[in-house]
Amino acid sequence: MDLVALTDYLVKSLVKHPDKVKINVQEESDMKVIQILVESSDIGALIGKGGKIANAVRTIIQASSYHNKLGKVRINIDTL
């Protein structure tokens, strides 16, 4: 599965406004940077208590990247 599609699926499953989710990918020298933008009211649901949900999303995406030999990935979460 493509990293963007996986990220899109995970994030849209967690938020109340999935139609407002935007995911951008930038290529840096040795890694991909995935920028997740959500509605400000959904940021708490995506980050979770103590950042546990955000860390879980990052872990799943990074594990998929490692498994598919796609290189390093950094995930940034922000509001629209």
For each residue, the residues with C-beta under 8 A, 3 or more apart:
1: 5 6 64
2: 5 6
3: 6 7 25 32 34 61 64 65 70 73
4: 7 8 23 25 34
5: 1 2 8 9
6: 1 2 3 9 10 60 61 64
7: 3 4 10 11 23 34 36 57 61 75
8: 4 5 11 12 21 23
9: 5 6 12 13
10: 6 7 13 14 57 60 61
11: 7 8 14 15 18 21 23 36 38 46 57
12: 8 9 15 18 21
13: 9 10 18
14: 10 11 42 45 46 53 57
15: 11 12 18 20 21 38 39 42 45 46
16: 39 41 42 45
17: 20 21 38 39 41 42
18: 11 12 13 15 21
19:
20: 15 17 38 39 42 80
21: 8 11 12 15 17 18 36 37 38
22: 36 37 80
23: 4 7 8 11 34 35 36 37
24: 34 35 37
25: 3 4 32 33 34 35
26: 32 33 35
27: 32 33
28: 31 32 33
29:
30: 71 72
31: 28 71 72 73 74
32: 3 25 26 27 28 65 70 71 72 73 74
33: 25 26 27 28 73 74 75 76
34: 3 4 7 23 24 25 61 73 74 75 76
35: 23 24 25 26 76 78
36: 7 11 21 22 23 46 75 76 77 78
37: 21 22 23 24 78 79 80
38: 11 15 17 20 21 42 43 46 77 78 79 80
39: 15 16 17 20 42 43 79 80
40: 43 79 80
41: 16 17 44
42: 14 15 16 17 20 38 39 45 46
43: 38 39 40 46 47 77 79
44: 41 47 48
45: 14 15 16 42 48 53
46: 11 14 15 36 38 42 43 53 54 57 77
47: 43 44 51 53 54 77
48: 44 45 51 52 53 54 56
49: 52
50:
51: 47 48 54 55
52: 48 49 55 56
53: 14 45 46 47 48 56 57
54: 46 47 48 51 57 58 77
55: 51 52 58 59
56: 48 52 53 59 60
57: 7 10 11 14 46 53 54 60 61 75
58: 54 55 61 62 75
59: 55 56 62 63
60: 6 10 56 57 63 64
61: 3 6 7 10 34 57 58 64 65 73 75
62: 58 59 65 66 73 75
63: 59 60 66 67
64: 1 3 6 60 61 67 68 70
65: 3 32 61 62 68 70 71 72 73
66: 62 63 69 70
67: 63 64
68: 64 65
69: 66
70: 3 32 64 65 66 73
71: 30 31 32 65
72: 30 31 32 65
73: 3 31 32 33 34 61 62 65 70
74: 31 32 33 34
75: 7 33 34 36 57 58 61 62
76: 33 34 35 36
77: 36 38 43 46 47 54
78: 35 36 37 38
79: 37 38 39 40 43
80: 20 22 37 38 39 40
